[in-house]
Amino acid sequence: MKNFNKILKKGIISDNPVLIQVIGICSALAVTNLAMNSLIMGLALTFTTALSSFIISSLKDLTPKHIRMVAQVFIISFFVIIVDLFLKAYMHDMSKTLGPYVGLIITNCIIMGRAEAYAISNKPLDSLVDGFAAGIGYTLVLLSIAIIRELLGFGTIFGLKVMPEGFVKWTLMVMPPGAFFILPIIMWLAHNALNKKSTGKEGGRK
């Protein structure tokens, strides 16, 4: 359990795929104009990353090295297809909104990164937790960006109106450039917080 907590903390905070590793940026910029879109995208990637890492780790000793990457893409594609079919069946409007971005989960650097950096050399349960942590870390960043953009651009959060009458909507926030402003600010704040924490620990040890 202690090891699982360490893996979760690393994937969500200290080694966050978007803020620290700076991968998975495309979808972080593309689908974050609404919080609900970001939540569904984040959960889809979390589901895919966690289960694909688990299967890849379980089969690592049976997979020939020369077809390892092909096998990984096949496994990831299987879970992405499940997500895509689920959205089309039960969340048709969301499926149309997210469009090609669901299919592009297959090529998301976060999933392949966790497969190659962790799942291929660790136990299945540890890999499951690692994939889950990376997905949740990604989801939290997407939600942070989306809530700010939706609040300033539409005056709502998850479609619920929260800003008072007369609020001037920031049209720029719901346009693609809005994400380019918000994401670097969040990354800067995260790096500053982690650096201060690290400096504090080093000072304490002295």
Secondary structure as GFF3:
##gff-version 3
##sequence-region A 1 206
A	DSSP	alpha_helix	2	9	.	.	.	ID=ss1
A	DSSP	pi_helix	10	14	.	.	.	ID=ss2
A	DSSP	alpha_helix	25	30	.	.	.	ID=ss3
A	DSSP	alpha_helix	35	58	.	.	.	ID=ss4
A	DSSP	three_ten_helix	65	67	.	.	.	ID=ss5
A	DSSP	alpha_helix	68	90	.	.	.	ID=ss6
A	DSSP	alpha_helix	92	98	.	.	.	ID=ss7
A	DSSP	alpha_helix	100	103	.	.	.	ID=ss8
A	DSSP	three_ten_helix	104	107	.	.	.	ID=ss9
A	DSSP	alpha_helix	109	117	.	.	.	ID=ss10
A	DSSP	three_ten_helix	119	121	.	.	.	ID=ss11
A	DSSP	alpha_helix	124	154	.	.	.	ID=ss12
A	DSSP	beta_strand	156	157	.	.	.	ID=ss13
A	DSSP	beta_strand	160	161	.	.	.	ID=ss14
A	DSSP	three_ten_helix	171	174	.	.	.	ID=ss15
A	DSSP	alpha_helix	176	205	.	.	.	ID=ss16
###
